[in-house]
Amino acid sequence: MLKRKVQPYKKTLDGGWGWMVIFHFFLVNVFVMGMTKTFAIFFVVFQEEFEGTSEQTGWIGSIMSSLRFFAGPLVAVICDITGEKTASSLGAFLVAGGYLISSWATSIPFLCVTMGFLPGLGSAFLYQVAAVVTTKYFKKRLALSTAIARSGMGLTFLLAPFTKVLIDLYDWTGALILLGAIILHLVPSSMLLRPIHIKSTSDSDIKDESSLSPTGPEAACGTETSCCNEIQESAIEDSIMQKERRPGISLTVSQNQSKEFNNEYNRNGLFRKTNEETYWKKTTSRSCKQKLFDFSLFKNPFFYIFTWSFVLSQLAYFIPTFHLVARAKTLGINIMDASYLVSVAGIIETVSQIISGWVADQNWIKKYHYHKSYLILCGITNLLAPLATTFPLLMTYTISFAVFSGGYLALILPVLVDLSGNSTVQSFLGLASFFAGMAVLSGPPLAGWLYDYTQTYTGSYYFSGTCYLLSSVSLFFIPLAERWKNSLRTKREDCSQVRA
Amino acid sequence: MSKQVWPYLIHHGGKAAPFKSLPVQEEMMTKYSNLSLESHNISVTAAPFTSLPVQEEMMTKSSNLSLESHSISMTAAPFTSLPVQEEMMTKSSNLSLESHSISMTEHSNMPVEKNITLERPSNVELICQFTPSGDLNSVNVTWKKGDKLLEGNYLVNATGGILYTQHRVAVINSKQMGSYSCFFGEKKQQRGTFNLKVPEINGQNKPLITYLGDSVVLMCKCQDCLPLNWTWYGGNGSVQVPIGVPVNDKYVISGKHANETRLKITQLSEDDQGTYLCHAIFELGESEGHVKLVVLSYLVPLKVFCAIAAEVVLLVAAILLFEMYTQKKKKPSDDGKEFEQGEQLKLDDSNGIENSGPRHRKNESVGQ
């Protein structure tokens, strides 16, 4: 086996190699979002070729986009086992392979598997791993760097004409083959995800303003932090360091399997073995297997807060964007102007993400306050949307919605990092994505049903507005949850002192 | 009945009064089926002075109608003006009547043309209106079909400073199709042209890309028409070979509806490349559409794929080499920073941990 080396850093890089990680995340955004957008072109082609109904063909796209979220927990597990680089490369292979096999498709159900299931799974791997590694490399500039990476979505508008050209030149089979080859580029870019090991130096890291949940003593008293994840080492290290009961704890690290040691008093067999690698590995792997899935998240109130907000905002985001062009048409605006609306929305959203990321990073106030206010503003904008009946008004609505939605989109990951605390970002994001997947899956049918039921698009805007407002509600409970955790911490401190 | 008819007119800004005020320069087609043509102002009798709406271009199409005129005499009484509001119908053959008109002024420089699409045999009425600047009576009116001068059969009227001429054609077969022109004046002739054509067929604009051994369906469609028959011709360049004449497995002609035809070709080969023509046969002529077929070999996209895959492999190799190189560089230089599996990581910063501490720990832990 290759000897794996890890460079430890004293604090999060916030730059340096991190920018390569951001580049990879950027590419992932371009391709993953591009897949969903180019699917609209393939939708028409498949429907013609295989003579399916639009509902059947639409399932392919739904499976693809929802599986990206549903596979979250699976990604977390696999990432533990194999490490990030491999997981990401695996994702890229899955997507490319799915596209390649789809070129031999003979029917719509075939396509559901090869073009829906496989790429969906692959994009889940790619996206989640990239997001998590970004959180490891960036702390102070997390929001800004995430926003820059997410601006990749803005480039997806290039992919649609490119796909059309490919289809014109090579027909859809050839186009799928070539798209698969292009997506293979994500394999070398996944290799940029160098694992990073952060060791924290002092207790000051605990007092990091961006982190909300207390760490340390909880771990000591036996919370079920997963031991096999590449956790934010600073949190765990703090807990190790802070105790000072084990001043000399050494951590053996491997590149792809960094196994952090849980500070439970009842687990002591895990410490340094100089020459007995295998024994060490066995013990850790044994204990690690018990902890593949982090159920402690269900006891974490922050998890519920974040998931509630995430799910509802995903559900709400989707509907206005889906119906924008259709609404413009019913208002009598021609298709050229409508597509102009869409492109303006895309550009403004990208810019707004970057600005919001920068502002949040300045840390004037806690990030979730920004998140909250953006969500509320989005909700209000959507509730007022039915008033937009002319092109200038619709443009105003589009611009303001783009500004606010860009604002909250950039902050999803930083707020998640703030809220995740003890658990790893990986499992937190995975499980939250799983629930968000349900929103994504039910989004299009719900939107369609709303339109059919009300025969107008105003219903969907009201729905979206209320969803946004509801999603911001849970964020108001964060101070409450914080207090609860603090009280829990003091209880556990007593407990640990008693044990000691 | 009138309710069905007039909404069209109202929509276009006219009143409900028949043919009175339709918008200027607006081309309006009112199509009625199974309706009577209330052409209050058209008398297709020998009285040639139908006062048609000023500056209107209007086509009224009615099927299953008989246009009856109460007066049967076919004398050329050139200036009888019939009552405007009188409904006059002429019994003619059971063909439908279509009326088309063009208007021109003396000084219009652009040649005025109108395309008329005919599918079935019908009676066609072509009306030209001309507004001369000078004297009405001095203007000479002639009709031509193509280049051939038409004798008789056309009526001239002058009302309110506008000269109307009308030519009626019974279109039964393809010989009557073509372009008909009305000419006003001797020296500076103003010309209006009616082009009688069969409906157009839509083939496919973009070439169809297929691969060797695949099968493909070529489709030709006609929007609002029902051809009598369809035939397919294939071939390269000028040689047109009918397809499907020897009926075999390779070519299957089918069509779900009468207004479309599909040609399915299986087991494609290089020879099948080229342009295919679908002929639609009408009573009044033929019309065709084009479909271009391109047959590629699978190697074509595969080559591009291999090129891209090779590039990816190169990138991966480059990154691997880069990583190995940087690690080799770091290895001798910096012992403190590097860690290998199984080695201890010493926390040698601010906490100042010593080696002995951990070892003690280890022994303890092993014991437990």
Boltz contact constraints between the chains, C-beta under 6 A:
constraints:
  - contact:
      token1: [A, 3]
      token2: [B, 340]
      max_distance: 6.0
  - contact:
      token1: [A, 5]
      token2: [B, 327]
      max_distance: 6.0
  - contact:
      token1: [A, 5]
      token2: [B, 338]
      max_distance: 6.0
  - contact:
      token1: [A, 6]
      token2: [B, 339]
      max_distance: 6.0
  - contact:
      token1: [A, 170]
      token2: [B, 301]
      max_distance: 6.0
  - contact:
      token1: [A, 171]
      token2: [B, 209]
      max_distance: 6.0
  - contact:
      token1: [A, 174]
      token2: [B, 301]
      max_distance: 6.0
  - contact:
      token1: [A, 177]
      token2: [B, 301]
      max_distance: 6.0
  - contact:
      token1: [A, 177]
      token2: [B, 305]
      max_distance: 6.0
  - contact:
      token1: [A, 178]
      token2: [B, 304]
      max_distance: 6.0
  - contact:
      token1: [A, 181]
      token2: [B, 305]
      max_distance: 6.0
  - contact:
      token1: [A, 181]
      token2: [B, 308]
      max_distance: 6.0
  - contact:
      token1: [A, 181]
      token2: [B, 309]
      max_distance: 6.0
  - contact:
      token1: [A, 184]
      token2: [B, 312]
      max_distance: 6.0
  - contact:
      token1: [A, 185]
      token2: [B, 312]
      max_distance: 6.0
  - contact:
      token1: [A, 188]
      token2: [B, 315]
      max_distance: 6.0
  - contact:
      token1: [A, 188]
      token2: [B, 316]
      max_distance: 6.0
  - contact:
      token1: [A, 188]
      token2: [B, 319]
      max_distance: 6.0
  - contact:
      token1: [A, 191]
      token2: [B, 319]
      max_distance: 6.0
  - contact:
      token1: [A, 201]
      token2: [B, 349]
      max_distance: 6.0
  - contact:
      token1: [A, 201]
      token2: [B, 350]
      max_distance: 6.0
  - contact:
      token1: [A, 247]
      token2: [B, 353]
      max_distance: 6.0
  - contact:
      token1: [A, 247]
      token2: [B, 357]
      max_distance: 6.0
  - contact:
      token1: [A, 248]
      token2: [B, 353]
      max_distance: 6.0
  - contact:
      token1: [A, 248]
      token2: [B, 357]
      max_distance: 6.0
  - contact:
      token1: [A, 248]
      token2: [B, 358]
      max_distance: 6.0
  - contact:
      token1: [A, 250]
      token2: [B, 344]
      max_distance: 6.0
  - contact:
      token1: [A, 250]
      token2: [B, 345]
      max_distance: 6.0
  - contact:
      token1: [A, 250]
      token2: [B, 358]
      max_distance: 6.0
  - contact:
      token1: [A, 251]
      token2: [B, 345]
      max_distance: 6.0
  - contact:
      token1: [A, 253]
      token2: [B, 339]
      max_distance: 6.0
  - contact:
      token1: [A, 254]
      token2: [B, 341]
      max_distance: 6.0
  - contact:
      token1: [A, 268]
      token2: [B, 365]
      max_distance: 6.0
  - contact:
      token1: [A, 268]
      token2: [B, 368]
      max_distance: 6.0
  - contact:
      token1: [A, 271]
      token2: [B, 362]
      max_distance: 6.0
  - contact:
      token1: [A, 271]
      token2: [B, 365]
      max_distance: 6.0
  - contact:
      token1: [A, 272]
      token2: [B, 344]
      max_distance: 6.0
  - contact:
      token1: [A, 272]
      token2: [B, 358]
      max_distance: 6.0
  - contact:
      token1: [A, 272]
      token2: [B, 362]
      max_distance: 6.0
  - contact:
      token1: [A, 277]
      token2: [B, 341]
      max_distance: 6.0
  - contact:
      token1: [A, 277]
      token2: [B, 342]
      max_distance: 6.0
